[in-house]
C-alpha cells in the first residue's frame, strides 16, 4: 500500500529525485494519520482506493505547503498566475477529506452534551 501511496503522491507533488526521502516520510505520516482517524476495528483496506488516494493527497499537501511558489508575474503582454504552495496544499487536503468522508468523522466535528 505504501508504494502505491508514494507513487501517487510523487505524481501529484512533482517531486524531484532529491526530494523523494521527504515525500516518503510524508506518505508514512499521512497513512498513519488516516489510519488513526478510522473508527476502531476498521482497517485501511476496507476503504478501498479512497484510503490510498487520500493518503497520497495528504502527503502531496504537506509537500506543497513546504514549497514557495510564485504567485504571479508578467512579461510584456503575458501574465501568469500560479497557485501558492499553501493554496495547493489546502485544495489537496480538502480533496482527501472528501474522499474519506464516508469512513471517518469530520476532523473539526465536536459534540457537546446538552443537559436536559
C-alpha positions in Angstrom: 0.0 0.0 0.0 2.9 2.4 0.9 4.4 2.0 -2.6 1.1 3.0 -4.3 0.6 6.0 -2.0 4.2 7.1 -2.7 3.7 6.7 -6.5 0.5 8.8 -6.5 1.9 11.4 -4.2 5.1 11.8 -6.3 2.9 12.3 -9.4 0.7 14.9 -7.6 3.6 16.7 -6.0 6.0 16.7 -8.9 8.8 15.7 -6.5 12.4 15.6 -7.9 14.8 12.7 -7.1 16.4 14.6 -4.2 13.0 15.2 -2.6 11.9 11.5 -2.5 13.1 10.9 1.1 10.9 13.8 2.3 7.9 12.6 0.3 8.3 9.0 1.6 8.2 10.3 5.2 5.2 12.5 4.4 3.4 9.4 2.9 4.1 7.4 6.0 2.8 10.2 8.2 -0.3 10.7 6.1 -1.2 7.0 6.1 -0.7 6.9 9.9 -2.9 9.9 10.4 -5.7 8.5 8.2 -5.4 5.1 10.0 -5.7 6.8 13.4 -8.9 8.6 12.2 -10.6 5.4 11.2 -13.1 4.0 13.7 -11.7 1.3 15.9 -11.6 -2.0 14.2 -11.8 -0.6 10.7 -8.7 -1.4 8.6 -7.5 1.0 5.9 -8.0 -1.8 3.3 -11.8 -1.6 3.9 -11.8 1.9 2.5 -10.6 0.7 -0.9 -8.8 3.2 -3.2 -10.2 6.1 -1.1 -7.6 5.5 1.6 -4.6 5.3 -0.9 -5.8 8.4 -2.7 -6.5 10.4 0.5 -3.1 9.5 1.9 -1.4 10.5 -1.3 -3.3 13.8 -1.4 -2.4 14.5 2.2 1.3 13.7 1.6 1.3 15.9 -1.5 -0.4 18.7 0.5 2.3 18.5 3.1 4.9 18.6 0.3 3.2 21.6 -1.4 2.9 23.5 1.9 6.7 23.5 2.2 7.3 24.9 -1.2 7.2 28.6 -2.1 5.6 29.3 -5.4 5.5 32.4 -7.4 2.0 33.9 -7.1 2.1 35.8 -10.4 4.3 37.5 -12.9 4.0 39.3 -16.2 6.3 39.8 -19.1 5.1 42.2 -21.7 1.5 41.3 -22.7 1.6 37.9 -21.0 0.5 37.4 -17.4 0.8 34.2 -15.5 -0.9 33.3 -12.2 0.3 30.3 -10.2 -1.3 28.9 -7.1 0.9 29.2 -4.0 2.0 26.2 -2.1 -0.5 27.0 0.7 -3.4 27.2 -1.7 -2.4 23.9 -3.4 -2.0 22.2 -0.1 -5.4 23.3 1.1 -7.1 22.1 -2.1 -5.3 18.7 -1.9 -6.2 18.3 1.8 -9.8 19.2 1.1 -9.9 16.5 -1.6 -8.5 14.0 0.8 -11.2 14.9 3.4 -13.9 14.4 0.8 -12.6 11.0 -0.2 -12.5 9.7 3.3 -15.8 11.4 4.5 -17.7 8.1 4.3 -15.2 6.4 6.5 -14.1 8.9 9.2 -15.8 11.5 11.3 -15.0 15.1 10.2 -11.8 16.4 11.6 -13.5 19.5 13.0 -16.6 17.8 14.5 -17.0 18.4 18.2 -20.1 17.2 20.0 -21.1 18.6 23.3 -23.7 17.1 25.6 -26.8 19.2 26.3 -28.2 18.9 29.8 -31.8 18.0 29.7 
